[in-house]
Amino acid sequence: MNWTDSIKGFVVGAAAASLLFAGLWAWNEFQPSLPASLGETPNEIASTPTETVPCKTAQALPSSVKEDIGLPPAVVKNEQERLIAVVNVPQVDFPMTAGALLNTDTGMGQIYFTPQPYPWTAFNPRWTFGGFYGINDKESGVVMGQAHYQFVQVKRLHVTATGQVDTSSRWFIGVGGQF
């Protein structure tokens, strides 16, 4: 096999992979969003008693926004439940607490995100799968598949079992950690 055939094979494979990823992106981008879910109060705060504070008026978003952001139909229909603040959640991979505040003088709401410490141990099993096309030290036009299974987290260390196999008859199975 000469270099031109290798390059042609690689270009065809890269084009096919690009089409596959474009299709996956379109499917992900245009699929219906997941339903909204009510957040759970952290255990440290759940038993704290609440206080009644006076409030003359409050600033709220129009009711139509509740449907726009995908709140459940029961919440959308209830005029007594008003939306006071909406923010994007930062995409982070560590625990975070969100707190919505209502300023009783101005009637404006804000949401604060507070990073929390990592737990000493957490059992949050999670699978990830991947497929790749490329070249290796033996040949070009190699298709490789990977799978990872995270079974325990100790502080920030994720203990993971992993495996990979490719079309050049090579494989790997192991256990390790990642930060």
Secondary structure, DSSP 8 states (H G I E B T S, - for coil): --HHHHHHHHHHHHHHHHHHHHHHHHHHHHS-----------HHHHTS-------S------THHHHHTT--HHHHH-TTS-----------SS-EEEEEEE-TTT--EEEEEEE----S-B---EEEEEEEEE--SS-SSEEEEEEEEEEEEETTEEEEEEEEEETTS-EEEEEEEE-
